[in-house]
Amino acid sequence: MPGYADFGSILARLGKHKAGKSCLTINTLSDIDIDVLAELISAGLKDLNTRWPVSPG
């Protein structure tokens, strides 16, 4: 994933986390909203797909 800079609005709803350039640190899953995490992953894959083709594995 190229990074989290473009996903501030999603990260704001995620819950307790730390984000670096391309790292996301979550201590426990109960600290975050799992649905928002799924949204973040999906948005990241869509962004990545604009740079390099992504296919399910």
C-alpha positions as CSV (number, residue, x, y, z in Angstrom):
1,M,0.0,0.0,0.0
2,P,1.5,3.4,-0.9
3,G,0.5,5.0,2.4
4,Y,-2.3,6.5,4.4
5,A,-2.0,10.2,3.6
6,D,-5.1,10.2,1.4
7,F,-7.2,8.3,3.9
8,G,-7.5,10.8,6.7
9,S,-11.3,10.8,6.7
10,I,-11.4,7.0,7.1
11,L,-8.7,6.9,9.7
12,A,-10.5,9.5,11.8
13,R,-13.4,7.0,12.2
14,L,-11.2,3.9,12.7
15,G,-10.7,4.2,16.4
16,K,-7.5,4.0,18.5
17,H,-4.5,3.5,16.2
18,K,-1.1,4.9,15.1
19,A,-0.4,5.5,11.5
20,G,3.0,6.0,9.8
21,K,3.8,6.5,6.2
22,S,2.7,3.0,5.2
23,C,2.2,1.3,8.6
24,L,-0.9,1.0,10.7
25,T,-0.5,-0.1,14.3
26,I,-3.5,-1.4,16.2
27,N,-3.0,-2.8,19.7
28,T,-6.3,-4.8,19.9
29,L,-9.2,-5.3,17.5
30,S,-11.6,-4.1,20.2
31,D,-9.9,-0.6,19.9
32,I,-11.2,-0.1,16.3
33,D,-14.3,-0.3,14.2
34,I,-13.8,-3.5,12.0
35,D,-16.2,-2.2,9.3
36,V,-14.1,1.0,9.0
37,L,-10.9,-1.2,8.8
38,A,-12.6,-3.1,5.9
39,E,-13.4,0.2,4.2
40,L,-9.8,1.3,4.7
41,I,-8.5,-1.9,3.1
42,S,-10.9,-1.6,0.2
43,A,-10.0,2.1,-0.4
44,G,-6.3,1.2,-0.2
45,L,-6.6,-1.6,-2.8
46,K,-8.6,0.7,-5.1
47,D,-5.8,3.3,-4.8
48,L,-3.1,0.7,-5.4
49,N,-5.0,-0.6,-8.4
50,T,-4.6,2.8,-10.1
51,R,-0.9,2.3,-9.9
52,W,-0.5,-1.4,-10.3
53,P,-3.1,-4.1,-11.2
54,V,-4.5,-5.8,-8.2
55,S,-6.3,-9.2,-8.3
56,P,-7.6,-11.3,-5.5
57,G,-5.3,-14.1,-4.5
